[in-house]
């Protein structure tokens, strides 16, 4: 669906501005304030930003860009000894009655919304580099993709 607009660079520019640049701008403007109090940034991204499926390039270019920027920001802040930490949250499909009504997705591949919320709250306290939910399926998928992507 989204690959149909692959040649439409204006579309990419507009969506990139909203879906990526706005996150970056907010983070960079907040950084001086976060530096004063050893603050924390939690950015949410799609799990698909870690595992690139086909026919989604125009949609997922944003997720990969977000992940790339915030993973790099993590390292830059760490190497300069900043008290600011960054967590990149890669979220997969969540169970909901609405989703089940429109899409046939195996429950074993979906995460529980309440568990995800608890994980995000815990991440705000413990400040890990990444938070992936649901945990088992995405990690297996990352492993499989990295070895069998050809």
C-alpha positions as CSV (number, residue, x, y, z in Angstrom):
1,X,0.0,0.0,0.0
2,X,2.6,2.6,1.0
3,X,5.1,1.5,-1.6
4,X,2.8,3.0,-4.2
5,X,3.9,6.4,-3.1
6,X,7.6,5.5,-3.3
7,X,8.3,7.9,-6.2
8,X,6.4,10.7,-4.4
9,X,9.2,12.5,-2.7
10,X,6.9,15.3,-1.6
11,X,4.8,12.7,0.3
12,X,8.0,11.4,2.0
13,X,9.1,14.9,2.9
14,X,5.8,15.8,4.4
15,X,5.4,12.6,6.4
16,X,9.1,12.6,7.5
17,X,8.6,16.2,8.8
18,X,5.7,15.1,11.0
19,X,6.8,11.5,11.9
20,X,10.5,12.1,12.5
21,X,11.6,15.7,12.5
22,X,9.0,16.7,15.1
23,X,10.3,14.0,17.5
24,X,13.9,15.2,17.0
25,X,13.0,18.8,17.4
26,X,11.2,18.3,20.7
27,X,14.0,16.1,22.0
28,X,16.7,18.6,21.1
29,X,14.7,21.6,22.5
30,X,14.1,19.7,25.8
31,X,17.7,18.5,26.1
32,X,19.1,21.6,27.9
33,X,16.3,21.3,30.5
34,X,16.7,17.5,30.9
35,X,20.5,18.0,31.3
36,X,19.8,20.1,34.4
37,X,17.9,17.3,36.2
38,X,19.4,14.1,34.6
39,X,16.1,13.6,32.7
40,X,15.0,10.8,30.6
41,X,13.6,10.5,27.1
42,X,11.3,7.6,26.2
43,X,10.6,7.5,22.4
44,X,8.1,5.1,21.1
45,X,8.6,3.4,17.7
46,X,7.1,0.5,15.9
47,X,8.7,-2.9,16.2
48,X,8.7,-2.8,12.4
49,X,11.4,-0.1,12.7
50,X,13.6,-3.0,13.9
51,X,12.4,-5.7,11.5
52,X,11.7,-4.3,8.0
53,X,9.0,-6.2,6.1
54,X,8.5,-5.7,2.4
55,X,6.0,-3.2,0.8
56,X,6.3,-0.8,3.7
57,X,9.3,1.4,2.8
58,X,7.4,4.7,2.8
59,X,5.8,3.9,6.1
60,X,8.8,2.4,7.9
61,X,11.5,4.8,6.7
62,X,10.3,7.0,9.5
63,X,10.6,4.3,12.1
64,X,14.1,3.4,11.1
65,X,15.1,7.1,11.1
66,X,13.6,7.5,14.6
67,X,15.5,4.5,15.9
68,X,18.7,5.6,14.2
69,X,18.6,9.1,15.6
70,X,17.7,8.1,19.2
71,X,20.1,5.2,19.3
72,X,22.9,7.6,18.2
73,X,21.7,10.3,20.7
74,X,22.0,7.6,23.4
75,X,25.6,7.0,22.6
76,X,26.5,10.7,22.2
77,X,25.0,11.5,25.6
78,X,26.7,8.5,27.2
79,X,30.2,9.3,25.8
80,X,30.0,12.9,27.0
81,X,28.9,11.8,30.4
82,X,25.5,13.4,30.3
83,X,23.0,12.4,33.0
84,X,20.2,12.3,30.3
85,X,19.2,8.8,29.3
86,X,17.2,7.6,26.3
87,X,15.0,4.5,25.9
88,X,13.8,3.5,22.5
89,X,10.5,1.6,22.9
90,X,9.8,-0.7,20.0
91,X,6.2,-1.8,20.3
92,X,4.5,-4.6,18.4
93,X,0.8,-5.5,18.0
94,X,-1.4,-5.2,21.1
95,X,-4.4,-7.2,21.9
96,X,-7.7,-5.3,21.7
97,X,-11.2,-6.2,20.8
98,X,-11.1,-3.6,18.0
99,X,-8.1,-5.3,16.4
100,X,-9.6,-8.8,16.6
101,X,-12.7,-7.5,14.9
102,X,-10.8,-6.2,11.8
103,X,-7.7,-8.4,11.6
104,X,-7.0,-12.1,12.1
105,X,-3.8,-12.0,14.2
106,X,-2.7,-14.9,16.4
107,X,-2.9,-14.1,20.0
108,X,0.5,-15.6,20.6
109,X,2.0,-12.7,18.5
110,X,0.2,-9.9,20.3
111,X,1.0,-8.2,23.5
112,X,-1.3,-7.3,26.4
113,X,-2.0,-3.5,26.6
114,X,-1.8,-3.4,30.4
115,X,1.5,-5.4,30.4
116,X,2.9,-3.0,27.9
117,X,1.9,0.0,29.9
118,X,3.5,-1.5,33.0
119,X,6.7,-2.2,31.0
120,X,6.8,1.4,29.8
121,X,6.3,2.8,33.3
122,X,9.1,0.4,34.6
123,X,11.3,1.7,31.8
124,X,10.8,5.2,32.9
125,X,12.2,4.2,36.3
126,X,15.0,1.8,35.3
127,X,16.0,3.6,32.1
128,X,17.1,0.7,29.8
129,X,18.5,1.5,26.4
130,X,15.6,-0.4,24.7
131,X,12.1,-1.6,25.6
132,X,10.6,-4.2,23.3
133,X,7.1,-5.4,23.7
134,X,5.9,-8.1,23.3
135,X,9.3,-9.6,24.1
136,X,9.6,-13.1,22.8
137,X,8.3,-12.8,19.3
138,X,10.2,-9.6,18.3
139,X,13.5,-10.9,19.5
140,X,13.0,-14.2,17.6
141,X,12.0,-12.2,14.5
142,X,15.1,-9.9,14.8
143,X,17.3,-12.9,15.0
144,X,15.6,-14.6,12.1
145,X,15.7,-11.4,9.9
146,X,19.3,-10.8,10.5
147,X,20.3,-14.3,9.3
148,X,17.7,-15.0,6.7
149,X,16.9,-11.6,5.1
150,X,18.2,-12.6,1.7
